[in-house]
């Protein structure tokens, strides 16, 4: 539940500050028919009816490139659903929004029941030709108890994929030698399911050729520099880890 609240409050803060330079956020809690409802309201510009239906989509964000991944609300929706609750957004489209969280009472007989879904260790592959960045990403993920392999280019990654299946692949788009685009196309021809587990890493979203390659794809894209929060939320969306 902590992660859900952080995600929603962070979203509200960015929206308010981006519009006004400051803002007001209020939180209320009430019991409703045995369930607990948490309401988080802010004074951002209203969310349009069109966007209101998209705010929990994993690929949706109204932020500028490099200012966020658009994954936090999608991950939050999955966490609340696993808890047997509901998460929805309300706005008149003009001013302000309210995110409503409603969860059933916990089972008092289930001793030690966690308030958030357990995150299972994943088998991950990180592909990046920058050794320092690659090593940082690997260390961050290993600290989350994931099993992580690394490759310095597309050819090395392809060799690893011949012997090992991965829950998720973090792939730098532009690399010396065999780059991310070529590896994706090769893998998509051989194993489309595995290709669908690729998360692209790039610092070149403004480039027209980069956009023309990525736009038709359903794969997630993370804009460099990348935070551990970005990595965790993206892998959760791709694998369903912690959201089943």
N, C-alpha and C positions, 0 to 999 in steps of 0.2 A: 504493500500500500504506500510505503514511503516513496518509492520510485514513481508511482502514479501521481502523487501530489507534487513532487518536484517537477515532473514533466509539464503538468498543467500550469503550475505557477510560473515556470520559466517561459512557457508559451505566452501567458498573459503579460508578463513583464516585457518581453520583446515587443509585443503588439502595442502596448501602452506607450512605452518609451519611444518606439519608432514613430508613433503618430504625434505625440505631444511633448516628448522630452521628459515626461514624468507621467504618473498615473495613479489610480486608486484601485486596490484589489481588496475584496472582502471575502471572508470565509464564514460560513455558518454550518452548524451540524444539528440535525434533528432526527428523532425517532419517528418512523412512519410505518405503522402496522407491523411492528416487530423488526423492520429493517432499519438500517442507518443510512441517512441521506446527507451527503456533504455537498454543499453548493459553493462554487468559487465564481465570483462575479468580478468584472472589471469594466473600466470606462473607455476601452478601445473604440475605434470606429466600428460600427455594426458589421457583422459578418453577413454577406449577401446570402440569399436563399440558395443560389447555385453553389457557393463555397461551403455552406453549412452542411450540405450532403456529402462533402468530400473531406472534411477536416480529419477524419479517422483513416483515410486512405494512406497506405504506406508510401506512396510516391508523391503526395501532395504537400506543397508548401507555398506560401506567398512571400517568403523571405527572399532577399537578393542572394545571388550565387555566393557561396562561401559563408553565409550567415546561419546555416542550419540545414539539416538533412530532411526535415519533415517526417521523421520516424517516431518522435516521442509520443504523440497522441495515438498512433497506431499500436505501439507497444503497450501503452496504458490501456487501451481498449481490450487487448488480448489478456492482460493481467486481470482486469475486472471480470471479464467473461469467465475466466477459469475459476474465479472465486464465486461464481454463480450470481454475479451482480450485473448491473447495467451502467453504461456511461454514455451520456448524450450531451449535445450542445444546444443552447437556445440563444436566439438573437432576433431583434426586430428588424435587422438590416440597416438601421440608422445609427444607433449609438449603444454601445455596451454589449456584453455577452455574458452568459452564465454556463458553466460546465457543471453538470449534475452527476454525482456518483451515488449509486444506491447499491448497498450490499446486504445480503441476508445476515442474520445473527450467526456467529461462529458456533460450531458444534462443541458444547462444553464437555462432551464425552470423549472428544478426540484430543487427548492430552498431547501437548507439544505441537499442535497443528500450526504450520507456518502461515504467516499472513500474506506471503507472496509465493508464486510458483517457484519450485526448485529449478535451478539452472544446471543442466547436465553438462559434463565435460564434452567438448566437441573435438573432432579431428579437422584441423584447419591447414590450409596452404597459403602462404604469403609469397607473392611474386613481385619483386621490385628490384631494379638494377642499382638503386642507391643503398650501399651496405649499411650506412648509419641508420637511415630511416627503416630499412627492413628489419634490422636488429631491434630497434626500439619497439616496433609493432609486435614482433615475436615475443619480446620480454613482457610487454603489457598483457598479451593474451595468455601467456604461460602463467602469469600471476593469478589469472582467473581459472587456473587448473585445466586449461585446454591443452591438448596435444597439438603442437604446431611444427610443421615442416616449412622450409624456406627454399626459394629458388631465385637466382639472380637474373634470369631471362626466360623467355618463352620456351626455348628448347629444353632447358633444365627442368622447367615445370612439366613439360610434356613427358619427359622421361619418368618423372615421379608419378605421373598420372597413369602410367602403364602398369604400375605395381600397387598403387594405393588409391582407394576411394576416399573422398573428403566430404564432410558435411557442408563446407563452404570454402570458396577460394577468393582471396583478396588479390586482385590483379591490377598492377600499374598499367595504365593504357599505353604510355609512351616509354619504350626502353630501347637501349642499344641492342642490335641484333634482332632476334625475333621478338616483336613487341606484343602488347596485350591484344590488339585488334586481330593480328594474325593467329595468335594462340586461341582466341575465342572462336574464330571461324573454323579452325581445325577441330577444336573440341566439339563445337556445335554440330559439325558433320558426323563426328564419330559417336558422340554421346550427348544429345540435346538436354537430357535431364541434368547431367553434371554441368553443362554450360549454363543452365538456368540458375545454378548455385553460385555463380561468379558475382562478386561485388567489385565494380571498377573503382580504382583510385586514380585521381587526376588533379593536376593543378592547372589545367588548360581548358576549362569549360568555355572560355570566351572564343576559342578557336572554332571557325566554321566547320572545318573537317571533323573535329572532335564531336561537335553537336550533331552533324549529319550522320555519324556512325552511331551515336548513343541514343538519339531521339526515338528511333523505331523499336528499340529494345525495351523489354520489361525489367531488365536487371537494375539493381540499385547502383547508384553512383555516389561516392563520397568525395567531397572537394578537399584537397590538401590545403592547409595542415589539418590533420585528423586527430580527434581526441579519442580516448578510450571509451567515452560515452557513445560517440558515433559508431565505433566498432561493435560495441555490445548490442546496441539497438539494431544495427543493420544485420548482424548475424542472427538476432532473435527473429527478425522478420523473415529472413531467407530460410531458416531452419525450423521455425516454429518453436524453438527452444524456449521453455518457460511460458509458452502460450497455448499449449495443447489442452 
